[in-house]
C-alpha cells in the first residue's frame, strides 16, 4: 500500500520544532553581541543540577542554585561552549524528532483500517508503553515517542494538556481556558488514550488498576487491569497544604482548569454579594478582602492578573465598590519570587506595592476559617476570598507506588513522598520497567525544582531514550549491536550519533518569567549558565508575551491566545457568570 504525505503534514511536523532551531540561532547571536567585544573574564560556575527543591515556579522558569565556587573557576568561554554544545545537541535531538513526526504524518494519511489495526495491536507484537498523566512530562513523552516502535497507551482523567503558566490569566478572563489546552489525542493521533484514573500500580505483575472516568449505562465506574511493558509515571503532584487546618475547606487553588473556573466565578460572586443593599459596610470590606498565600510565581502572577481585572474591568462595572477592595500576599519567607535575582525581586515588590497590593513577609498561616485567617503571633485577618498558592504535595498513588517497592520505601526521596530515579529517570528497584518524571521524582545526584520546564525536558529525554531502543535493564542503558545485521550496525551507529551507551539526563535552564500586573513582567534571560540580561517593566512584558506565545504547543493555541489578548485589550474581560 502506498502512502503520501501532504505538504501541510510536513509543515505541521516541522512547525512543532522550528522554535528550537530559532532558539539556537538567537542564543549564538546574543552571546556574540553581548560578549564578543568584552575582555575575557571568569564567572562562578553554577552546577547545572543544583536548584532549590521547594520552589514553585512556572514551566519556563527553572533556576539553578550556584554550587560552592571551585578553587579555580573555569574560563568564561568554556562555559559558553559547554552550554552551546548542549543546546546544539538538543537541536540535533529536535531534528531527530522531526523525522518521527514526519513518519507519524505518513501513517496518519494511510488507510484508516490499517490505522485501527495498529492501535489495537497488543503487547507481544510490539512492547506496550503506558504513560500515566497528561501534564508537562506526559505530554512531552507523547509528542516524542515513536508509535512505530511501541504500542503507546495514555491513561489520565484529563484528556488534554494544560499550559499552566497562563492559568492565572484564565482565572480572570484575560485568556480563555480552551486557548491554553491541547487535546492529548492531537498530541499523538497514533497513541491510544483512556480517560481513566490510575488507582494502583503492581510492579511485580507489570499491571495498573484503572477506573474509568466515564460511567457505564447503569451509572457505575468500571475498574480494570491494564498490562504494560514499560510504564512512564507522570502523575505529578497535587496542591499542598502543609497540614494547615481549613485550607481545603475554605481556600481556592490554582492548579487545574477546574480551579480557574471556580475562582473566576467566585471573584464575580464576591462583587455581586458586596453590591447588595442589605450588606453592611463592614461586611462589604470583608467580602472584598482578597488574600493570596504564597509569594512564588503562581501567587504573584495571579495578584498581577487580578490587579488588571480590578482596575480595567471591575472598576467600570462596580465603581462604588472599588475603593473597598483590599489585596494581600502572605509569604512565609523574607522575599517574594525567591528564585529570581535580588534586583528583580525588588522591582517586582515595588510594582506590586504601586498597585496597592500589601505584601506580608515572614508570616505563617496557622489556620484558615470560613471568614478569617489566623496568622502567627495571634493576628486575625478577615477575608472574603483566599487563594492558596503555597506549594505541592505527593499524590496518593505516588505514595502507594513507593510502598510497593522496597528500594523506594528505604530511600530518602521515598520518605519525602517522591520516587527516587537514577540519571536515566528509571525508578530504583524496577529493573528499568518503570520510568518516572516531573514533580513526583527526585533524580539521584541531580537536585532540580519541581517545575514544568524540568518535567518537559524529562519527557523529551525519555521519549528519545525509548526511540533509540536502549536496553533499560542494564546498569547503564546500552544498545546491543549484536541483534542487528551489518547494515543495521552502521545505520544504528549513525542514528545514535555513535552513542551506544545512553547519555544521562542533563537539564538546560532556559530562564525565568513572571507577570506582575499593569503590563509589567520580570524576565531573567539565560541559557544554562549564561545569563544574557534581566528585564522588567515594559521590556519584561514584551519578553513574557513573546516567549509564552512561542511556547504554546500548537499554531492553533498561538492564534487563540493572540486573539484573546487582542479581545481583552479592546473589549475588556467578561464578568458574566453561568
Residue pairs with C-beta under 8 A, 6 or more apart in sequence:
1 110
1 111
1 114
3 106
3 107
3 109
3 110
4 106
4 109
5 102
5 105
5 106
5 109
6 109
9 102
9 105
9 106
9 108
9 109
10 102
10 105
12 101
12 105
12 555
13 98
13 101
13 102
13 104
13 105
14 98
14 101
15 555
16 97
16 98
16 101
16 143
16 554
17 94
17 95
17 97
17 98
17 101
19 550
19 551
20 90
20 91
20 94
21 91
21 94
23 87
24 87
24 88
24 91
27 84
27 87
27 527
27 530
28 84
30 525
30 532
31 80
31 84
31 530
31 532
34 532
34 533
35 76
35 80
40 75
40 76
40 77
41 76
42 73
42 74
42 75
42 76
43 73
43 76
43 79
43 529
44 66
44 69
44 73
45 67
45 69
45 70
45 73
45 74
45 79
45 529
46 64
46 65
46 66
46 67
46 529
47 64
47 65
47 66
47 67
48 64
48 506
48 507
48 508
48 509
48 528
48 529
49 64
49 443
49 445
49 446
49 447
49 448
49 506
49 507
50 64
50 65
50 66
50 67
50 447
51 62
51 63
51 64
51 65
51 447
51 448
51 449
52 63
52 65
52 338
52 339
52 449
53 442
53 447
53 448
53 449
53 450
54 391
55 63
55 296
55 338
55 339
55 449
55 450
55 451
56 294
56 296
56 297
56 298
56 389
56 390
56 391
56 392
56 450
56 451
57 63
57 296
57 297
57 339
57 449
57 451
57 453
57 512
58 164
58 165
58 297
58 298
58 301
58 451
58 452
58 453
58 512
58 513
58 514
59 136
59 163
59 164
59 165
59 451
59 452
59 453
59 455
59 456
59 551
60 165
60 452
60 453
60 510
60 511
60 512
60 513
60 547
60 548
60 551
61 165
61 297
61 339
61 451
61 453
61 511
61 512
61 513
61 514
62 448
62 449
62 451
62 453
62 454
62 507
62 509
62 510
62 512
63 339
63 340
63 449
63 509
63 512
63 524
64 507
64 509
79 528
79 529
79 530
80 530
82 528
82 529
83 508
83 527
83 528
83 529
83 530
86 506
86 508
86 528
87 508
87 527
87 528
90 508
92 497
93 460
93 464
96 464
96 467
97 143
97 144
97 460
97 463
97 464
100 144
100 146
100 467
103 146
103 148
104 147
104 148
104 188
104 189
104 190
107 115
107 118
107 147
107 148
107 190
108 115
108 189
108 190
115 190
118 147
118 190
119 190
119 192
121 151
122 128
122 151
123 151
123 227
123 228
123 229
125 151
126 149
126 150
126 151
127 149
127 150
127 151
127 229
127 230
128 150
128 151
128 152
128 153
128 227
128 228
128 229
128 230
129 145
129 150
129 151
129 152
129 153
129 228
129 229
129 230
129 231
129 232
129 466
130 153
130 154
130 155
130 208
130 226
130 228
130 230
130 231
130 232
131 138
131 141
131 142
131 145
131 152
131 153
131 154
131 155
131 191
131 232
131 234
132 138
132 155
132 156
132 198
132 208
132 231
132 232
132 233
132 234
132 235
133 156
133 233
133 234
133 235
133 236
133 438
134 142
134 154
134 156
134 158
134 159
134 160
134 161
134 184
134 234
135 161
135 162
135 234
135 236
135 438
135 452
135 455
136 161
136 164
136 438
136 452
136 453
136 455
136 456
136 459
137 234
137 236
137 437
137 438
137 455
137 456
137 458
137 459
137 462
138 154
138 156
138 232
138 234
138 437
138 438
138 459
139 161
139 182
139 184
139 187
139 456
139 459
139 553
140 455
140 456
140 457
140 458
140 459
140 460
140 463
141 232
141 234
141 437
141 459
141 460
141 462
141 463
141 466
142 152
142 154
142 184
142 187
142 188
142 191
142 459
142 463
143 187
143 188
143 459
143 460
143 463
144 459
144 460
144 463
144 464
144 467
145 152
145 188
145 191
145 463
145 466
145 467
146 466
146 467
147 188
147 190
147 191
149 466
149 467
149 469
150 230
150 466
151 192
152 188
152 190
152 191
152 192
153 191
153 192
153 193
153 194
153 226
153 228
154 184
154 191
154 192
154 193
154 194
155 193
155 194
155 196
155 198
155 208
155 210
155 226
156 184
156 193
156 194
156 195
156 196
157 195
157 196
157 197
157 213
158 184
158 256
159 183
159 184
159 185
159 193
159 195
160 181
160 182
160 183
160 184
161 181
161 182
161 184
161 187
161 553
162 180
162 181
162 256
162 257
163 180
163 181
163 548
163 551
163 552
163 553
163 557
164 255
164 452
165 301
165 452
165 513
165 548
166 174
166 175
166 180
166 548
166 561
167 180
167 254
167 255
167 257
167 259
167 260
168 254
168 298
168 301
168 302
168 304
168 305
168 515
169 175
169 301
169 305
169 515
170 176
170 177
170 179
170 180
170 257
170 260
170 264
171 254
171 259
171 260
171 263
171 264
171 267
171 302
171 305
172 264
172 267
172 305
172 306
172 308
172 309
172 573
173 264
173 309
173 313
173 568
173 573
173 574
173 575
174 305
174 308
174 309
174 564
174 565
174 568
174 573
175 560
175 561
175 564
175 565
175 568
176 560
176 564
177 257
177 260
177 261
178 560
179 557
179 560
179 561
179 563
179 564
180 552
180 557
180 561
181 257
181 557
182 553
182 554
182 556
182 557
184 193
185 191
185 193
186 554
187 553
194 210
194 212
194 226
195 212
195 213
195 214
196 210
196 211
196 212
196 213
197 210
197 211
197 213
198 208
198 209
198 210
198 235
198 397
199 209
199 210
199 211
199 223
199 397
200 208
200 209
200 397
200 400
201 207
201 208
201 209
201 231
201 233
201 397
201 400
201 401
201 404
201 434
202 208
202 209
202 404
203 401
203 404
203 405
203 429
203 430
203 433
203 434
206 227
206 228
206 229
206 231
206 433
207 225
207 226
207 227
207 228
208 225
208 226
208 228
208 231
209 223
209 224
209 225
210 223
210 224
210 225
210 226
211 221
211 222
211 223
212 221
212 222
212 223
212 224
213 221
214 221
215 221
216 222
228 433
229 433
230 432
230 433
230 434
230 435
230 466
230 472
231 433
231 434
231 435
232 435
232 436
232 437
232 462
233 401
233 419
233 427
233 434
233 435
233 436
233 437
233 440
234 436
234 437
234 438
234 440
234 455
234 459
235 395
235 397
235 398
235 440
236 395
236 438
236 439
236 440
236 455
237 392
237 393
237 394
237 395
237 398
237 439
237 440
237 450
238 255
238 392
238 393
238 394
238 395
239 253
239 255
239 388
239 391
239 392
239 393
240 390
240 391
240 392
240 393
241 247
241 248
241 388
241 390
241 393
242 390
242 391
242 393
244 365
244 366
244 367
244 368
245 367
245 368
246 367
246 368
246 369
246 370
247 368
247 388
249 368
249 370
250 368
250 369
250 370
250 386
251 293
251 368
251 386
251 387
251 388
252 259
252 262
252 263
252 266
252 385
252 386
252 387
252 388
253 259
253 387
253 388
253 389
254 260
254 263
254 298
254 302
254 387
254 389
263 387
265 577
266 385
267 306
267 309
267 385
268 575
268 577
269 577
270 287
270 288
270 290
270 384
270 385
271 288
271 314
271 317
271 318
271 321
271 575
272 577
273 279
273 287
274 283
274 284
274 287
274 288
274 318
274 321
274 324
274 384
275 318
275 320
275 321
279 287
281 324
284 321
284 324
285 324
285 326
286 371
286 382
286 383
286 384
287 384
288 321
288 324
288 325
288 326
288 384
289 325
289 326
289 327
289 328
289 381
289 382
289 383
289 384
289 385
290 306
290 325
290 326
290 327
290 328
290 383
290 384
290 385
290 386
290 387
291 327
291 328
291 329
291 330
291 373
291 381
291 383
291 385
291 386
291 387
292 299
292 302
292 303
292 327
292 328
292 329
292 330
292 386
292 387
292 389
293 299
293 330
293 365
293 373
293 386
293 387
293 388
293 389
293 390
294 329
294 330
294 331
294 388
294 389
294 390
294 391
295 329
295 330
295 331
295 333
295 335
295 336
295 337
295 338
295 359
295 361
296 336
296 337
296 338
296 339
296 389
296 390
297 337
297 339
297 514
298 389
299 329
299 331
299 387
299 389
299 390
300 329
300 336
300 337
300 348
300 352
300 514
300 516
301 514
301 515
301 516
302 387
302 389
303 327
303 329
303 352
303 357
303 516
303 517
304 351
304 352
304 355
304 515
304 516
304 517
304 518
304 520
305 515
305 517
306 327
306 517
307 327
307 355
307 356
307 357
307 517
307 518
308 517
308 518
309 573
310 322
310 325
310 327
311 355
311 518
312 572
312 573
313 572
313 573
313 575
314 321
314 322
314 575
315 322
316 572
317 575
326 358
327 356
327 357
327 358
328 357
328 358
328 359
328 360
328 381
329 336
329 352
329 357
329 358
329 359
329 360
330 360
330 363
330 365
330 373
330 375
331 359
331 360
331 361
331 362
331 363
332 362
332 363
332 364
332 390
333 361
333 362
334 361
334 362
335 342
335 345
335 361
336 345
336 348
336 349
336 352
336 359
336 361
337 344
337 345
337 348
337 514
337 522
338 345
339 449
339 512
340 348
340 512
340 514
340 522
340 524
341 524
341 534
343 534
344 522
344 524
344 534
344 536
347 522
347 536
347 537
348 514
348 516
348 522
348 536
349 359
351 516
351 517
351 518
351 520
351 536
351 537
352 359
352 516
352 517
353 359
354 518
355 517
355 518
357 517
363 375
363 376
364 375
364 376
365 373
365 374
365 375
365 390
366 374
366 375
366 376
367 373
367 374
368 374
368 386
368 388
371 382
371 383
372 380
372 381
372 382
372 383
373 380
373 381
373 383
373 386
374 380
374 381
375 381
392 439
392 450
393 417
394 417
394 418
394 440
395 440
398 417
398 418
398 419
398 440
399 417
401 408
401 419
402 408
402 409
402 414
402 417
402 419
403 409
405 427
405 428
405 429
405 430
406 429
407 420
407 428
407 429
408 414
408 419
408 420
408 427
408 428
408 429
411 420
411 428
412 420
412 442
413 419
413 420
413 441
413 442
414 420
416 442
418 440
418 441
418 442
419 427
419 436
419 440
419 441
419 442
420 427
420 428
420 441
420 442
420 444
421 427
421 428
421 435
421 436
421 437
421 441
421 442
421 443
421 444
422 428
422 443
422 444
423 443
423 444
423 445
423 446
423 504
423 505
424 465
424 472
424 476
424 477
424 502
424 504
424 505
425 435
425 436
425 437
425 441
425 443
425 458
425 461
425 462
425 465
425 505
426 432
426 434
426 435
426 472
427 434
427 435
427 436
428 444
431 473
432 471
432 472
432 473
432 474
432 477
433 472
433 473
435 462
435 465
435 472
437 455
437 458
437 459
437 462
438 450
438 454
438 455
438 458
438 459
439 450
439 455
441 458
443 505
446 505
446 507
448 454
448 507
453 509
453 510
454 507
457 505
457 507
457 508
458 505
461 505
465 472
465 477
465 502
468 479
468 495
468 496
468 502
469 479
470 477
470 478
470 479
470 502
471 477
471 478
471 479
471 480
476 501
476 502
477 501
477 502
478 500
478 501
478 502
479 492
479 496
479 500
479 501
479 502
481 488
481 489
481 492
481 493
481 500
484 491
484 492
493 500
508 527
508 528
509 526
509 527
509 528
509 529
510 526
510 527
511 523
511 524
511 525
511 526
511 527
512 522
512 523
512 524
512 526
513 521
513 522
513 523
513 524
513 543
513 544
513 547
513 548
514 521
514 522
514 544
515 521
515 541
515 544
516 522
519 538
519 541
520 536
520 537
520 538
520 540
520 541
521 536
521 540
521 541
521 543
521 544
521 545
522 534
522 535
522 536
522 540
522 544
523 534
523 535
523 536
523 539
523 540
523 543
523 544
523 547
524 531
524 534
525 531
525 532
525 533
525 534
525 535
525 543
526 532
535 543
545 565
548 561
549 558
549 561
549 562
550 558
552 558
552 561
